[in-house]
Amino acid sequence: MAMASSSSSSSVHDSNSAILIRVDQSGKGDFKKIQEAIDSVPSGNTQNYFIWVKPGIYREKVVVPSDKPFITLSGSNANSTVITWNDSGEIFQSATLAVLASNFVGRLITIQNTHGAGAKAVALQVSGDKAAFYGCRIISYQDTLLDDMGRHYYKSCYVEGATDFICGNALSLFERCHIHSVSEGDEGAITAQRRVSPQENTGFVFLGGRISVSGNTILGRPWGDYSRVIFAWIYMPREVASQGWSDWNQSKKQRTVFYGEYKCYGPGARRSGRVGWSRELSSQEAAPFLSKSLIDGTHWLRPVPRHFRRPDGSQVDLDV
């Protein structure tokens, strides 16, 4: 394909161009490990780097440090490109993939923590601003997705867990995602959002997509006093508990949380059994949460690059 001219002064504002790094366990790429590829990106980077991960099971714990923004980590099929680790314990230390940098993109990759039940075991931690994930599979049991802080976008992703498995204090839009609860008893909870004051512009919005449940689950409970979660146009199966939400045995939070539903459907979406302090949103109330403007997405979401060059400046043809 045609290539943009390479230059050391190229800017990330040229979102159609990127520097290509290949990761391949067979040795045919630039690196065999994902972390090695990330380590090769210069600190203070200002250019788009596209790390293309060939299919395989990558058994490694990966960190994208805060001084390495503008990285895309991409597979070609999430089912065949897997980052996996087994860790548990302190929530900010257990992640298989920890994204601390801004302007990160994840595409078509499975990120999993295989620890299982019994402890905090994060698969993906997102602590950088302006991060987006497309077609990714994020799998663990407890605290699967630590959506910690910043503005984030998840499109057509699959998130699996049982206990508080989407948690944190980011401002995030989940569009057309599949949320799957594997809770085995009555303790399942999809979200634990951590907004701590009414001044914080944070919260989780699920727009379109569906929930599936293998046991029983609630939609959320408040990690923070002003926890905010909205489900809009979501299919909910009968295994979603009729009360919908929990105050986590802290009744004072009923007055401060913001838990809303808008035009959801399916047997688990019936409002008749919902707790009285959750809300069925009107069209006017729901409107601010129903587009990418919620996260200022039109200003920072970037397309998949179409032009690639190697770190030495040579041109590359690549169809991603």
PyMOL commands that set and color helices and strands:
alter all, ss='L'
color gray80, all
select helices_A, chain A and resi 34-39+251-255+267-269+283-289+292-295+297-299
alter helices_A, ss='H'
color red, helices_A
select strands_A, chain A and resi 17-23+49-53+56-59+62-64+71-74+81-85+97-99+105-107+110-113+124-126+131-134+137-139+145-147+151-155+158-161+163-168+171-175+178-181+188-193+203-207+210-213+217-220+228-232+258-262+279-280+307-309+315-316
alter strands_A, ss='S'
color yellow, strands_A
deselect
rebuild
show_as cartoon
